[in-house]
Amino acid sequence: MLKMVVAVAIALAIQTPNPAPVQSYAGTWTAELAGATYVRLELEAATDALRGKLSLGNMQVDKQGQVSKAENAPRESTPLTEVVRRDSHLSFSRKDGEETDHFQMRLLGPETAELVFLPTEEFKKELADAGIPLPKPIRLKKASR
């Protein structure tokens, strides 16, 4: 019986990813293309939660969904809402005019992460109708302090 309990505990420990500490996400994260910083994500650790803001420049994707052209992100950032840390990622939203954009961020290492745009079904259809592929995850680098 004890062996079974230990085996189950080990199996659960292996299957349950260890979430990254809040401090691992804190900092300024950017994405650049051809000298343009088109993503600036600023996250601040507040006790056991995160808050932040996001600034995105205009960008275009190629037929594979990779960013092929980008403009510098504006100086003004939009506050993040619904910031939630889950197992292996951070999810958050931001208001963009009348729309609300949803994102996920996944740490790849201490200085790198991926930012994924989570479009609504309606927006996915608009992109498909226009022949535009879904954007691939954007590689972010953490700025050194």
SULVENKA-V430750 format. One line per field, one symbol per residue. phi: phi as a letter, one per 20 degrees, with the letter a starting at -180 (. if undefined). psi: psi as a letter, one per 30 degrees, with the letter a starting at -180 (. if undefined). A space follows every 10 residues. Layout:
BEGIN
phi=???
psi=???
END
This chain:
BEGIN
phi=.fffffffff fffffefeff fgffefpddc ccblndeecc ddccfcldcc babcccefbc defenefdbb dgffffddfe clfcedhdbd dacbfcmeec edccccfdaf ccbdddedff fffgfgfffe mdffffgefd deffe
psi=eeeeeeeeee eeeefjkjkk lefffkakkl klkhfkjfkj jkkkkjcgll lalkkklklk laffgkkfkk lkkleklkkk lhjkkldglk kllkkibflk kklkkkkfaf gllkkkkill eeeeeeeeef gklkklkkkk kkkk.
END
